[in-house]
């Protein structure tokens, strides 16, 4: 029997979102390169072993740009914003766009943000403690009050987006990233379609405001790059860019803002919330970290490996027949590299289901690998260090307010994260 189909029958939808590793473990053992049928007759291949996933992430035969798969596709400006961002492009477009923003995320630039990130973390924990004090049972949602608000505040300040709009961003991204809420052209009544349009309209107003009154922020700088580009860069919002190394089309500007905003907080929310849960469920490791804060950098790497803020990398497709682990995937088919499965592959990480802060987690693929390695990885690592370094010593009796099995997980195939994290601060 097809292992994918058979395994899927053993898992309810909620079971999968709660613990996808049980599903991926069987695939690694029995069918590490597995075909999966999708609605509309589309076939997708799941790759689950570490060695194959890491190699696939750096394989140029696995392409990202949807225009190479669908050459007659003419995206609308809104479609371009969601589909033609840097993460979904190949060289040379990917190289050009990454160069425009990579200086803002170098380790040195990010390290300079630490005092401000620490200041934000302290203020959020002050507010969280005050809310807990007013609560009858002392229970607070640490995800809502801290894990979400720390990275969204940081990325909004970096980009120059009003921080007070963070809750509406959360609503929009929740609609867009929930598995059952994928935007479809023409589905005007769809919740995700409304969220997509609202986000596009918001960015239209915001970019216009930056043109009128630029600030000392990354979005203003990107608008300046766009407006200062030569006549060869007059691409419409829905298509590609010009050939100049510093070119940026209007459509790419929208797509860049969308990607930097979403990627700038979504994964880090899951790192902080799921990482806190992991520490609370491995009290010996939590005790080690409390006793020795110098473990923080290594702890963040192990928490990234163990918690896996993303289930898998975004989809690729084959430009030619590609052999992976002896399985030939025909040209033109979709491939999903399951990074969370790779990070739990016992052939790479011994006893992977055990949180071990002394483990050498080097080589984990939580941030990907190759040319699409996460641009914001230094920022996510800094925010993780500050979050755990601020939270744990301040609340030495921090505990879960409900049993772990009662926690709710987000219904997203891409992101692996909690819907809430009710805790008592102690």
C-alpha positions in Angstrom: 0.0 0.0 0.0 1.1 3.6 -0.7 2.9 4.6 2.5 1.7 8.3 2.2 -1.9 7.3 1.8 -1.7 4.6 4.5 0.0 6.9 7.0 -2.5 9.7 6.3 -5.4 7.4 7.2 -3.8 6.9 10.7 -3.7 10.6 11.5 -6.6 13.0 11.9 -6.1 16.5 10.7 -5.6 17.7 14.3 -3.1 14.9 15.0 -1.0 15.9 12.1 -0.8 19.6 13.1 0.0 18.6 16.7 2.7 16.1 15.9 3.7 15.8 12.2 6.9 14.0 13.2 5.1 10.7 13.7 3.9 11.0 10.1 7.4 11.9 8.7 9.1 9.2 10.7 7.3 6.5 8.9 8.1 8.1 5.5 11.8 8.4 6.4 11.8 4.7 7.2 9.7 3.3 4.4 9.3 5.7 1.5 11.8 8.7 1.9 10.9 10.0 -1.5 7.1 9.6 -1.7 4.5 10.8 -4.3 1.5 12.5 -2.8 -1.7 13.2 -4.8 -3.1 16.7 -4.6 -6.5 18.2 -5.6 -6.8 18.8 -9.3 -4.7 15.8 -10.2 -1.4 17.4 -9.3 1.4 15.2 -7.9 3.9 16.3 -5.3 6.9 14.5 -4.0 7.8 14.5 -0.3 11.5 14.2 0.5 12.1 13.4 4.2 15.7 12.2 4.9 18.3 14.7 6.1 20.9 13.9 3.4 18.4 14.2 0.6 16.7 17.3 1.9 19.9 19.2 2.4 21.1 18.3 -1.1 17.8 19.2 -2.6 17.9 22.7 -1.0 21.0 23.5 -2.9 20.1 21.7 -6.2 19.6 24.2 -9.0 17.5 21.6 -10.9 14.8 22.2 -8.3 13.5 25.6 -9.3 11.3 28.1 -7.5 10.1 30.8 -10.0 6.5 29.8 -11.0 6.9 31.6 -14.3 9.3 28.9 -15.4 6.7 26.3 -14.7 3.8 28.3 -16.2 5.4 30.5 -18.9 2.0 31.8 -20.1 1.0 33.0 -16.6 0.3 36.7 -16.3 -0.1 37.5 -12.6 -2.1 40.4 -11.4 -0.3 42.9 -9.2 -1.8 41.2 -6.1 -0.8 37.7 -7.3 2.7 39.0 -8.0 3.0 40.2 -4.4 2.3 36.8 -3.0 4.1 34.7 -5.6 7.0 36.6 -7.1 8.9 37.5 -4.0 12.6 36.7 -3.4 11.9 33.3 -1.9 10.1 32.1 -5.0 12.7 33.3 -7.5 15.8 31.8 -9.1 19.1 33.5 -10.1 19.7 36.1 -11.5 16.5 37.7 -10.1 16.9 36.1 -6.7 20.6 37.2 -6.5 19.7 40.8 -7.4 16.9 41.1 -4.9 18.8 39.5 -2.1 21.7 41.8 -2.6 19.4 44.8 -2.1 18.5 43.9 1.5 21.1 41.5 2.8 23.2 44.4 4.4 20.3 45.1 6.7 20.6 41.5 8.1 24.3 41.0 8.5 25.4 39.7 11.9 27.0 43.0 12.7 23.9 45.1 11.8 21.7 42.7 13.7 24.0 42.7 16.8 23.6 46.5 17.0 19.8 45.9 17.4 20.2 43.9 20.7 19.7 46.8 23.1 16.5 47.8 21.4 15.3 44.2 21.3 16.0 43.8 25.0 14.1 47.0 25.7 11.1 45.7 23.8 11.3 42.3 25.5 11.4 43.9 29.0 8.4 46.2 28.2 6.4 43.3 26.9 7.2 41.1 30.0 6.2 44.1 32.2 2.8 44.2 30.5 2.4 40.4 30.6 3.1 40.4 34.4 0.6 43.2 34.9 -2.1 41.3 33.0 -1.4 38.2 35.0 -1.7 40.1 38.2 -5.2 41.3 37.2 -6.3 37.9 36.1 -8.4 35.8 38.5 -6.4 32.7 37.9 -3.1 34.2 36.9 -3.2 32.6 33.4 -1.9 34.5 30.4 -1.4 33.6 26.8 2.4 33.9 26.4 2.2 33.5 22.6 -0.2 36.5 22.2 1.5 38.8 24.8 5.2 38.0 24.2 6.1 35.4 21.5 4.1 37.2 18.9 4.6 40.8 19.9 8.4 40.7 20.3 9.3 39.8 16.6 6.4 41.7 15.1 7.5 44.9 16.9 11.1 44.5 15.9 10.3 43.9 12.2 7.8 46.7 12.0 10.3 49.1 13.5 13.0 47.9 11.1 10.8 48.2 8.0 9.1 51.5 9.1 5.6 50.0 9.5 3.4 51.4 12.2 3.6 49.0 15.2 0.0 49.7 16.2 -1.1 47.8 13.0 0.5 44.6 14.3 -2.8 42.9 15.3 -4.4 43.4 11.8 -1.2 41.9 10.3 -1.7 38.9 12.5 -5.3 38.5 11.4 -4.4 38.8 7.7 -1.5 36.3 7.9 -3.6 33.9 9.9 -6.1 33.9 7.1 -3.4 33.6 4.4 -1.4 30.8 6.0 -4.1 28.5 7.3 -4.1 25.3 5.2 -7.8 25.5 4.3 -7.6 29.2 3.4 -5.5 29.4 0.3 -6.3 32.4 -1.9 -7.9 31.5 -5.2 -8.4 33.8 -8.1 -12.1 34.7 -8.3 -13.1 33.4 -4.9 -14.3 36.8 -3.6 -16.1 35.4 -0.7 -13.0 33.5 0.6 -11.6 34.8 3.9 -8.0 34.6 2.6 -8.9 36.4 -0.5 -10.3 39.3 1.5 -7.1 39.3 3.6 -4.9 39.3 0.5 -6.7 42.3 -0.9 -6.6 44.1 2.4 -2.9 43.6 2.7 -2.2 44.7 -0.9 -4.3 47.8 -0.3 -2.5 48.5 2.9 0.9 48.3 1.3 -0.3 50.5 -1.5 -1.1 53.3 1.0 2.1 52.7 3.0 4.4 52.8 0.0 2.7 56.0 -1.2 3.3 57.5 2.3 7.0 56.6 2.2 7.3 58.2 -1.2 5.7 61.4 0.2 7.7 61.4 3.5 10.6 58.9 3.6 12.2 57.9 6.9 15.3 56.2 8.2 13.9 52.7 7.6 14.3 49.8 5.3 11.0 50.3 3.4 11.9 53.9 2.7 15.3 52.7 1.4 13.6 50.2 -0.9 11.2 52.8 -2.2 14.2 55.0 -2.9 15.9 52.2 -4.9 12.7 51.6 -6.9 12.3 55.3 -7.7 15.9 55.9 -8.4 16.2 53.1 -10.9 16.9 53.8 -14.5 14.4 53.6 -17.4 15.3 50.0 -18.0 13.4 49.1 -14.8 9.9 50.2 -15.7 8.3 46.8 -15.2 4.7 46.6 -14.3 3.7 45.4 -10.9 2.8 42.0 -12.2 5.9 40.9 -14.0 9.7 40.7 -13.7 12.3 43.3 -13.2 14.9 45.0 -15.3 18.4 43.9 -15.8 20.3 46.4 -13.6 22.0 45.0 -10.5 20.2 47.5 -8.3 16.9 47.4 -10.2 13.6 46.9 -8.4 10.2 46.8 -10.1 7.1 48.1 -8.5 5.8 44.6 -8.2 9.0 43.4 -6.7 8.8 46.2 -4.2 5.4 45.0 -3.0 6.6 41.4 -2.9 9.7 42.4 -0.9 7.7 44.2 1.7 5.3 41.2 2.0 8.1 38.7 2.4 10.2 40.7 4.8 7.2 41.3 7.0 5.8 37.8 7.1 9.2 36.0 7.3 10.3 38.6 9.8 8.0 37.5 12.5 6.0 34.3 11.7 8.9 31.8 12.2 10.2 33.6 15.3 6.8 33.5 17.0 6.9 29.7 16.6 10.5 29.5 17.8 9.7 31.5 21.0 6.4 29.8 21.8 7.3 26.2 20.8 10.7 26.6 22.3 9.2 27.6 25.6 6.9 24.6 25.5 9.8 22.3 24.8 11.8 23.7 27.7 8.8 23.3 30.0 8.3 19.7 28.9 12.1 18.9 29.4 12.5 20.4 32.9 16.1 19.1 33.3 17.2 21.0 30.2 15.3 24.1 31.4 17.2 23.9 34.7 20.5 23.7 32.9 19.7 26.8 30.9 18.6 28.7 34.0 21.8 27.7 35.8 24.1 28.6 32.9 22.9 31.4 30.6 26.0 31.0 28.5 24.1 28.0 26.9 21.7 30.4 25.2 23.2 30.4 21.7 23.5 26.6 21.6 20.0 26.3 23.2 18.5 28.4 20.4 20.1 26.2 17.8 18.8 23.0 19.5 15.3 24.6 19.9 15.2 25.5 16.2 16.1 21.9 15.4 13.7 20.3 17.9 10.7 22.6 17.5 10.9 23.3 13.7 9.0 26.6 13.2 8.5 25.4 9.6 7.3 22.0 8.6 9.0 22.2 5.2 10.6 24.4 2.7 8.4 26.2 0.2 7.8 24.1 -2.9 10.2 23.6 -5.8 9.7 21.9 -9.2 12.0 19.9 -11.3 13.6 21.4 -14.4 14.6 18.0 -15.7 14.4 14.4 -14.5 16.0 14.3 -11.0 17.1 11.2 -9.1 16.8 11.4 -5.3 17.6 8.4 -3.2 17.2 6.2 -6.3 13.8 7.6 -7.2 13.5 9.4 -10.5 11.2 12.5 -10.2 10.1 13.5 -13.8 10.7 16.9 -15.1 8.0 19.5 -14.3 6.8 17.9 -11.0 6.6 19.6 -7.6 9.0 18.7 -4.8 8.5 19.5 -1.1 11.7 19.2 1.0 10.6 18.4 4.5 13.1 20.3 6.7 11.4 19.4 10.0 11.8 15.7 9.1 15.4 16.2 8.2 16.0 17.8 11.6 14.6 14.7 13.3 16.5 12.2 11.1 18.3 9.8 13.5 20.9 9.2 10.8 22.0 12.8 11.4 20.9 13.6 15.0 21.1 10.9 17.6 17.8 10.4 19.6 16.3 13.4 17.8 13.0 13.4 19.8 15.0 14.4 22.9 15.8 18.0 23.6 19.5 18.2 24.5 21.0 21.7 24.9 24.5 20.3 24.9 23.9 18.7 21.5 25.9 20.0 18.5 22.9 21.1 16.4 25.1 22.5 13.7 23.8 21.7 10.3 20.1 21.8 11.1 18.0 23.0 8.2 15.4 25.0 10.1 16.7 28.1 8.2 17.1 26.1 5.0 20.3 25.7 3.1 21.9 27.0 -0.2 21.0 30.3 -1.9 17.6 30.5 -0.2 19.1 30.1 3.4 17.0 32.4 5.5 18.2 36.0 5.2 16.8 36.9 8.6 18.5 34.0 10.4 20.8 36.3 12.4 17.8 38.4 13.6 15.8 35.3 14.5 18.7 34.0 16.5 19.1 37.3 18.3 15.4 37.5 19.1 15.4 33.9 20.4 18.4 34.6 22.7 16.8 37.8 24.0 13.4 36.2 24.5 14.6 33.2 26.5 17.3 35.2 28.2 14.6 37.7 29.4 11.7 35.3 30.1 13.4 32.5 32.1 15.2 34.3 34.8 12.3 36.7 35.4 9.8 34.0 36.0 11.6 31.0 37.7 8.2 29.3 38.4 6.9 29.6 34.9 4.6 26.6 34.1 2.0 25.4 31.6 -1.6 26.3 32.6 -3.0 23.3 30.8 -1.8 19.7 30.0 0.3 19.6 26.8 -2.2 17.5 25.1 -4.8 20.2 25.4 -2.8 22.8 23.6 -4.1 24.0 20.2 -1.9 24.0 17.1 -2.3 26.1 14.0 -3.9 24.5 11.0 -1.1 25.3 8.6 0.8 22.8 6.5 3.8 25.2 6.2 4.2 26.6 9.7 4.4 24.3 12.8 3.2 26.4 15.7 0.9 26.8 18.6 -2.4 28.7 18.4 -1.9 29.8 22.0 0.3 29.1 25.0 -1.5 29.5 28.3 0.9 29.7 31.2 1.2 30.8 34.8 4.1 33.0 35.5 4.4 31.8 39.1 
